[in-house]
Amino acid sequence: MMVGDALSPHFPVLRLAAFLHDTGKFDAAKTTEGKLTFAGHENHTRAVVHDLTLLRFPAKDIAYITSLIKAPMRPLTDQTTPKAARRLLAMLDKYDLGYQDFMRMRIADKKGNLAKNPYTLSQIRTRLKKLFIEMAGRSAFRMNQLEITGNDIIQLTGAAPGPEIGKMKQMLFEKVLDDPELNNLDDLKQLCRSLQIKK
């Protein structure tokens, strides 16, 4: 409840997500060697979706709230590498979340944890800088930002249209997340050929 209290009433749906973000702990609770753990609690959203549906929340609000419950578990620290920051941004894009709400949720979550100190302004700036550097670069955060299309892959490999082309694009996307410089047609074609050989 303290996490929700730490967020402004100007963001009512975000604030509701903060109040609900740990409700999955009940379903995830497990005692291992005498210690209570809640591993994977962010994936237990069925009850939240059920209740919000009964309360007639719009589908877009339900999707937004469940995304906010799942997304904050991805770490962002002063040790986060550029590669990890790109993967975080790709994950936010997948959930259709902006970095602003992700950060608001992280800051509020830290304030609600009395066992730890809240973020300092300097710590917040450091984390945001890691995201801004990657957003300002040539990074692709979704598959349709690749400089190669499904048709290019079909022509290159001779494969028929279908799920295999999607799998190939996903593999190329993973490579580009690791190294954004690969997001050019020549390198992607070369990668495509090498991935096809490995198959």
Secondary structure as a PSIPRED ss2 file (coil, helix, strand):
# PSIPRED VFORMAT (PSIPRED V4.0)

   1 M C   1.000  0.000  0.000
   2 M H   0.000  1.000  0.000
   3 V H   0.000  1.000  0.000
   4 G H   0.000  1.000  0.000
   5 D H   0.000  1.000  0.000
   6 A C   1.000  0.000  0.000
   7 L C   1.000  0.000  0.000
   8 S C   1.000  0.000  0.000
   9 P C   1.000  0.000  0.000
  10 H C   1.000  0.000  0.000
  11 F C   1.000  0.000  0.000
  12 P H   0.000  1.000  0.000
  13 V H   0.000  1.000  0.000
  14 L H   0.000  1.000  0.000
  15 R H   0.000  1.000  0.000
  16 L H   0.000  1.000  0.000
  17 A H   0.000  1.000  0.000
  18 A H   0.000  1.000  0.000
  19 F H   0.000  1.000  0.000
  20 L H   0.000  1.000  0.000
  21 H C   1.000  0.000  0.000
  22 D C   1.000  0.000  0.000
  23 T C   1.000  0.000  0.000
  24 G C   1.000  0.000  0.000
  25 K H   0.000  1.000  0.000
  26 F H   0.000  1.000  0.000
  27 D H   0.000  1.000  0.000
  28 A H   0.000  1.000  0.000
  29 A C   1.000  0.000  0.000
  30 K E   0.000  0.000  1.000
  31 T E   0.000  0.000  1.000
  32 T E   0.000  0.000  1.000
  33 E C   1.000  0.000  0.000
  34 G C   1.000  0.000  0.000
  35 K E   0.000  0.000  1.000
  36 L E   0.000  0.000  1.000
  37 T E   0.000  0.000  1.000
  38 F C   1.000  0.000  0.000
  39 A C   1.000  0.000  0.000
  40 G C   1.000  0.000  0.000
  41 H H   0.000  1.000  0.000
  42 E H   0.000  1.000  0.000
  43 N H   0.000  1.000  0.000
  44 H C   1.000  0.000  0.000
  45 T C   1.000  0.000  0.000
  46 R H   0.000  1.000  0.000
  47 A H   0.000  1.000  0.000
  48 V H   0.000  1.000  0.000
  49 V H   0.000  1.000  0.000
  50 H H   0.000  1.000  0.000
  51 D H   0.000  1.000  0.000
  52 L H   0.000  1.000  0.000
  53 T H   0.000  1.000  0.000
  54 L H   0.000  1.000  0.000
  55 L C   1.000  0.000  0.000
  56 R C   1.000  0.000  0.000
  57 F C   1.000  0.000  0.000
  58 P C   1.000  0.000  0.000
  59 A H   0.000  1.000  0.000
  60 K H   0.000  1.000  0.000
  61 D H   0.000  1.000  0.000
  62 I H   0.000  1.000  0.000
  63 A H   0.000  1.000  0.000
  64 Y H   0.000  1.000  0.000
  65 I H   0.000  1.000  0.000
  66 T H   0.000  1.000  0.000
  67 S H   0.000  1.000  0.000
  68 L H   0.000  1.000  0.000
  69 I H   0.000  1.000  0.000
  70 K H   0.000  1.000  0.000
  71 A H   0.000  1.000  0.000
  72 P H   0.000  1.000  0.000
  73 M H   0.000  1.000  0.000
  74 R C   1.000  0.000  0.000
  75 P C   1.000  0.000  0.000
  76 L C   1.000  0.000  0.000
  77 T C   1.000  0.000  0.000
  78 D C   1.000  0.000  0.000
  79 Q C   1.000  0.000  0.000
  80 T C   1.000  0.000  0.000
  81 T C   1.000  0.000  0.000
  82 P H   0.000  1.000  0.000
  83 K H   0.000  1.000  0.000
  84 A H   0.000  1.000  0.000
  85 A H   0.000  1.000  0.000
  86 R H   0.000  1.000  0.000
  87 R H   0.000  1.000  0.000
  88 L H   0.000  1.000  0.000
  89 L H   0.000  1.000  0.000
  90 A H   0.000  1.000  0.000
  91 M H   0.000  1.000  0.000
  92 L H   0.000  1.000  0.000
  93 D H   0.000  1.000  0.000
  94 K H   0.000  1.000  0.000
  95 Y C   1.000  0.000  0.000
  96 D C   1.000  0.000  0.000
  97 L C   1.000  0.000  0.000
  98 G C   1.000  0.000  0.000
  99 Y H   0.000  1.000  0.000
 100 Q H   0.000  1.000  0.000
 101 D H   0.000  1.000  0.000
 102 F H   0.000  1.000  0.000
 103 M H   0.000  1.000  0.000
 104 R H   0.000  1.000  0.000
 105 M H   0.000  1.000  0.000
 106 R H   0.000  1.000  0.000
 107 I H   0.000  1.000  0.000
 108 A H   0.000  1.000  0.000
 109 D H   0.000  1.000  0.000
 110 K H   0.000  1.000  0.000
 111 K H   0.000  1.000  0.000
 112 G C   1.000  0.000  0.000
 113 N C   1.000  0.000  0.000
 114 L C   1.000  0.000  0.000
 115 A C   1.000  0.000  0.000
 116 K C   1.000  0.000  0.000
 117 N C   1.000  0.000  0.000
 118 P C   1.000  0.000  0.000
 119 Y C   1.000  0.000  0.000
 120 T C   1.000  0.000  0.000
 121 L H   0.000  1.000  0.000
 122 S H   0.000  1.000  0.000
 123 Q H   0.000  1.000  0.000
 124 I H   0.000  1.000  0.000
 125 R H   0.000  1.000  0.000
 126 T H   0.000  1.000  0.000
 127 R H   0.000  1.000  0.000
 128 L H   0.000  1.000  0.000
 129 K H   0.000  1.000  0.000
 130 K H   0.000  1.000  0.000
 131 L H   0.000  1.000  0.000
 132 F H   0.000  1.000  0.000
 133 I H   0.000  1.000  0.000
 134 E H   0.000  1.000  0.000
 135 M H   0.000  1.000  0.000
 136 A H   0.000  1.000  0.000
 137 G C   1.000  0.000  0.000
 138 R C   1.000  0.000  0.000
 139 S C   1.000  0.000  0.000
 140 A C   1.000  0.000  0.000
 141 F C   1.000  0.000  0.000
 142 R C   1.000  0.000  0.000
 143 M H   0.000  1.000  0.000
 144 N H   0.000  1.000  0.000
 145 Q H   0.000  1.000  0.000
 146 L C   1.000  0.000  0.000
 147 E C   1.000  0.000  0.000
 148 I C   1.000  0.000  0.000
 149 T C   1.000  0.000  0.000
 150 G H   0.000  1.000  0.000
 151 N H   0.000  1.000  0.000
 152 D H   0.000  1.000  0.000
 153 I H   0.000  1.000  0.000
 154 I H   0.000  1.000  0.000
 155 Q H   0.000  1.000  0.000
 156 L H   0.000  1.000  0.000
 157 T H   0.000  1.000  0.000
 158 G C   1.000  0.000  0.000
 159 A C   1.000  0.000  0.000
 160 A C   1.000  0.000  0.000
 161 P C   1.000  0.000  0.000
 162 G C   1.000  0.000  0.000
 163 P H   0.000  1.000  0.000
 164 E H   0.000  1.000  0.000
 165 I H   0.000  1.000  0.000
 166 G H   0.000  1.000  0.000
 167 K H   0.000  1.000  0.000
 168 M H   0.000  1.000  0.000
 169 K H   0.000  1.000  0.000
 170 Q H   0.000  1.000  0.000
 171 M H   0.000  1.000  0.000
 172 L H   0.000  1.000  0.000
 173 F H   0.000  1.000  0.000
 174 E H   0.000  1.000  0.000
 175 K H   0.000  1.000  0.000
 176 V H   0.000  1.000  0.000
 177 L H   0.000  1.000  0.000
 178 D H   0.000  1.000  0.000
 179 D C   1.000  0.000  0.000
 180 P H   0.000  1.000  0.000
 181 E H   0.000  1.000  0.000
 182 L H   0.000  1.000  0.000
 183 N C   1.000  0.000  0.000
 184 N C   1.000  0.000  0.000
 185 L H   0.000  1.000  0.000
 186 D H   0.000  1.000  0.000
 187 D H   0.000  1.000  0.000
 188 L H   0.000  1.000  0.000
 189 K H   0.000  1.000  0.000
 190 Q H   0.000  1.000  0.000
 191 L H   0.000  1.000  0.000
 192 C H   0.000  1.000  0.000
 193 R H   0.000  1.000  0.000
 194 S H   0.000  1.000  0.000
 195 L H   0.000  1.000  0.000
 196 Q H   0.000  1.000  0.000
 197 I H   0.000  1.000  0.000
 198 K H   0.000  1.000  0.000
 199 K C   1.000  0.000  0.000
